[in-house]
Amino acid sequence: MFLGQFTHHIDAKGRLTIPVKYRAALSSGAFITQGFERNLVVYTTESYNALAQRARSLSSTDPEARAVRRLIFGRATEVTIDGSGRILIPPYLREWAQLDGETAIIGAGEYFEIWSAGSWDAELTSVADPDINARRFSEFDLSTG
């Protein structure tokens, strides 16, 4: 499970250091794709395969299903961690997420997100607002028992 928040720099070649505590989960490979906000999402191979199976079950006659399939498959690529603990993010994904310099790596359970520092700051302002959250999450049952 991916937990926590980290700050790392992406270099000019598009290499991003992955937090040490995430690396073991990615040892058999990973997939990176465009997120639903202006961010990227990194899945373990197992999680991505489960997501891909669900996406493949969507009807190709539904325009919304086709759009989500394009996002999940057309904007994805497989990545591996190099000997220095980095992944190489392709240019089209770096451009989408506006990654240049400082990034925020955010744990989200079965995946983690990569944000530009500025975009994450804006998102965090919204995510951390108690008044907005009281309304936004009122329909979710997040009870533990």
C-alpha positions as CSV (number, residue, x, y, z in Angstrom):
1,M,0.0,0.0,0.0
2,F,1.3,3.4,-1.0
3,L,1.1,5.9,1.9
4,G,2.6,9.3,2.6
5,Q,3.8,12.4,0.8
6,F,7.2,13.0,-0.6
7,T,9.0,15.7,-2.5
8,H,11.6,14.8,-5.2
9,H,13.0,16.6,-8.3
10,I,12.6,15.3,-11.8
11,D,15.8,15.8,-13.8
12,A,16.2,17.2,-17.4
13,K,16.0,13.7,-18.9
14,G,12.7,13.0,-17.1
15,R,14.0,10.7,-14.4
16,L,12.2,10.8,-11.1
17,T,13.5,9.2,-7.9
18,I,10.9,6.9,-6.3
19,P,10.6,7.0,-2.5
20,V,12.6,4.1,-0.9
21,K,9.5,2.7,0.8
22,Y,7.6,2.4,-2.6
23,R,10.4,0.6,-4.5
24,A,9.8,-3.0,-3.3
25,A,6.2,-2.8,-4.5
26,L,7.4,-1.8,-7.9
27,S,10.2,-4.3,-8.2
28,S,8.3,-6.4,-10.7
29,G,7.5,-3.4,-12.8
30,A,5.0,-0.6,-12.9
31,F,2.7,1.3,-15.2
32,I,2.3,5.1,-15.3
33,T,-0.6,6.9,-16.9
34,Q,-2.3,10.2,-17.0
35,G,-4.4,10.9,-14.0
36,F,-7.9,12.4,-13.8
37,E,-6.5,15.7,-12.6
38,R,-3.3,17.3,-14.1
39,N,-1.2,14.6,-12.5
40,L,0.2,11.1,-13.2
41,V,-0.8,7.8,-11.6
42,V,1.7,4.9,-11.0
43,Y,0.3,1.4,-10.5
44,T,2.0,-1.8,-9.7
45,T,1.8,-4.3,-12.5
46,E,-0.8,-6.3,-10.6
47,S,-3.0,-3.2,-9.9
48,Y,-2.7,-2.0,-13.5
49,N,-3.6,-5.5,-14.8
50,A,-6.7,-5.4,-12.6
51,L,-7.6,-1.9,-13.8
52,A,-7.0,-3.0,-17.4
53,Q,-9.3,-6.0,-17.0
54,R,-12.1,-3.8,-15.7
55,A,-11.5,-1.3,-18.5
56,R,-11.6,-4.1,-21.1
57,S,-15.0,-5.2,-19.8
58,L,-16.6,-1.8,-20.6
59,S,-18.7,-1.6,-23.8
60,S,-16.8,-0.2,-26.8
61,T,-20.1,1.2,-28.1
62,D,-20.3,3.6,-25.1
63,P,-18.5,6.9,-25.9
64,E,-17.6,7.5,-22.2
65,A,-16.2,3.9,-22.0
66,R,-14.1,4.5,-25.1
67,A,-12.8,7.8,-23.6
68,V,-11.7,6.1,-20.3
69,R,-10.1,3.2,-22.3
70,R,-8.1,5.8,-24.3
71,L,-7.0,7.4,-21.1
72,I,-6.1,4.1,-19.4
73,F,-4.4,2.5,-22.4
74,G,-3.4,5.2,-24.8
75,R,-1.8,7.5,-22.2
76,A,0.0,4.6,-20.3
77,T,3.5,3.2,-20.5
78,E,5.4,0.5,-18.6
79,V,8.2,1.7,-16.4
80,T,11.0,0.0,-14.5
81,I,13.1,1.3,-11.6
82,D,16.8,1.8,-12.5
83,G,19.7,1.0,-10.2
84,S,19.4,4.5,-8.7
85,G,15.8,4.1,-7.8
86,R,14.4,6.2,-10.6
87,I,11.8,5.8,-13.3
88,L,11.9,7.5,-16.7
89,I,8.7,9.5,-17.4
90,P,8.0,10.0,-21.1
91,P,7.9,13.5,-22.5
92,Y,4.1,13.4,-23.3
93,L,3.3,12.5,-19.7
94,R,5.7,15.1,-18.3
95,E,4.1,17.8,-20.4
96,W,0.6,16.7,-19.4
97,A,1.4,16.9,-15.7
98,Q,3.6,20.0,-16.1
99,L,6.5,18.3,-14.4
100,D,9.7,20.4,-14.4
101,G,11.8,20.4,-11.2
102,E,10.1,19.8,-7.9
103,T,7.4,17.2,-7.8
104,A,5.1,15.8,-5.1
105,I,4.6,12.1,-4.8
106,I,1.4,11.2,-3.0
107,G,0.4,7.8,-1.8
108,A,-3.2,6.8,-2.6
109,G,-3.5,3.2,-1.5
110,E,-3.0,0.8,-4.4
111,Y,-1.4,3.5,-6.5
112,F,0.5,6.7,-6.1
113,E,0.3,10.1,-7.8
114,I,2.9,12.4,-9.2
115,W,2.1,16.1,-9.2
116,S,4.0,19.2,-10.1
117,A,4.8,21.0,-6.8
118,G,2.5,24.0,-7.8
119,S,-0.4,21.8,-8.9
120,W,-0.2,19.7,-5.7
121,D,-0.2,22.9,-3.5
122,A,-3.4,23.9,-5.2
123,E,-5.0,20.5,-4.8
124,L,-3.9,20.2,-1.2
125,T,-5.6,23.5,-0.4
126,S,-8.9,21.9,-1.6
127,V,-8.3,18.4,-0.1
128,A,-7.4,19.9,3.3
129,D,-10.5,22.2,3.6
130,P,-12.7,20.8,6.3
131,D,-15.9,22.6,5.2
132,I,-15.5,21.4,1.6
133,N,-14.7,17.9,2.8
134,A,-17.7,17.7,5.1
135,R,-19.9,18.2,2.0
136,R,-17.7,16.3,-0.5
137,F,-17.4,13.1,1.5
138,S,-20.9,13.0,3.1
139,E,-22.0,10.2,0.9
140,F,-19.0,8.0,1.4
141,D,-19.1,5.2,4.0
142,L,-15.6,5.1,5.3
143,S,-16.4,3.4,8.6
144,T,-14.0,0.7,9.7
145,G,-16.4,-1.5,11.5
